[in-house]
Amino acid sequence: MKAKLIKAFLFPAIAVALMFALSPLFQPREAETLTELKGLGQVDYLVMGDSEGWASVQPMEIWRSCGFTGYNLSRAGQRLQDFYFQLKDTLETQQPKVLLLETDILYKSVGLIGESEGFLTTLLCRSIPFLRYHERWSKMLPDLSNGEKTTQRNIFRGAYYNTLVCPYTGGDYTQPTDEVRQLPLTQRYFADKIVQLCRENDIQLILFSAPSPLCWSYQMHNGLAAYAQEQGLEYIDLNLKQQELGIDWGQDTHDAGDHLNYSGSQKASAYLAQYLTEHTSLQDHRGEAGYEAWDEDLTAYLSATGQTSQ
């Protein structure tokens, strides 16, 4: 009986120990942006959100136009709780002056029970990354053979690059209403924690909504505007600034109005660059010593995107 009990507890204990031991091997370098950020030095701003944020801001366009250094940490399917913990991790090595938070992530909720389960899963995966990246068996050996020292800088600084065109043909989607869509309870909780974290670290938090006929609504705009006013935050809704951006839904989306394509992201980035110039204390680093990598990568970025002039 005693031997059976020992075996019953021994196997799970060994399994957990192995998962802890193997976890560092399963964390993909492409998902580990902290290492890359260290190689870039301190950045002026960060962009965070789900796929809407990922597809809408090109940091190299902002560097090109006004010399601010930044990185897009957004990812498809990102949950606000994941982002909160990622931000905490990032702030251990980075001291950004500005955080641009795309707001679609503030409404992505699967209900209280689902979010609670997701929160517990997030905590567990943070402790045992093996659970999150276990599907990487096919990539593990090439990664190990390359070694950490071969990590290359991402010339897109984390942003999504997609030149496909699939027009949105649904017409005007910005008809005003007084209806308000409130933030879901769990999203509100983590939004408040992000606001607090930014204040503790002297970070200017700017909320922005990327143009998206399929994901945006005026009810969401009203809810976000109310939340921003309550918290004393800046809120930019690019859905209501389409003429200023020059958005053409026949050319600027790759999936019929869900996300911007590269052309659309250039326009959104140009607007945000101007906003950062006028409403923040960020400084132009072009030509400064220590920022040579940004100019080198801009040349590579322009070549990769079919552009010829800086």
Sequence and secondary structure as in RCSB ss.txt:
>XXXX:A:sequence
MKAKLIKAFLFPAIAVALMFALSPLFQPREAETLTELKGLGQVDYLVMGDSEGWASVQPMEIWRSCGFTGYNLSR
AGQRLQDFYFQLKDTLETQQPKVLLLETDILYKSVGLIGESEGFLTTLLCRSIPFLRYHERWSKMLPDLSNGEKT
TQRNIFRGAYYNTLVCPYTGGDYTQPTDEVRQLPLTQRYFADKIVQLCRENDIQLILFSAPSPLCWSYQMHNGLA
AYAQEQGLEYIDLNLKQQELGIDWGQDTHDAGDHLNYSGSQKASAYLAQYLTEHTSLQDHRGEAGYEAWDEDLTA
YLSATGQTSQ
>XXXX:A:secstr
 HHHHHHHHHHHHHHHHHHHHHHHHHS TTT HHHHHHHH   SEEEE SHHHHHH  HHHHHHHH   EEE   
TT  HHHHHHHHHHHTTT   SEEEEEGGGGG   HHHHHHHHHHHHHHHHH THHHHGGGHHHHHHHHHH GGG
    TTTT           S       S      HHHHHHHHHHHHHHHHTT EEEEEE   TTT  HHHHHHHH
HHHHHHT EEEEGGG HHHHT  TTTSBSSTTSSB HHHHHHHHHHHHHHHHHHS     TT TT HHHHHHHHH
HHHHTT    
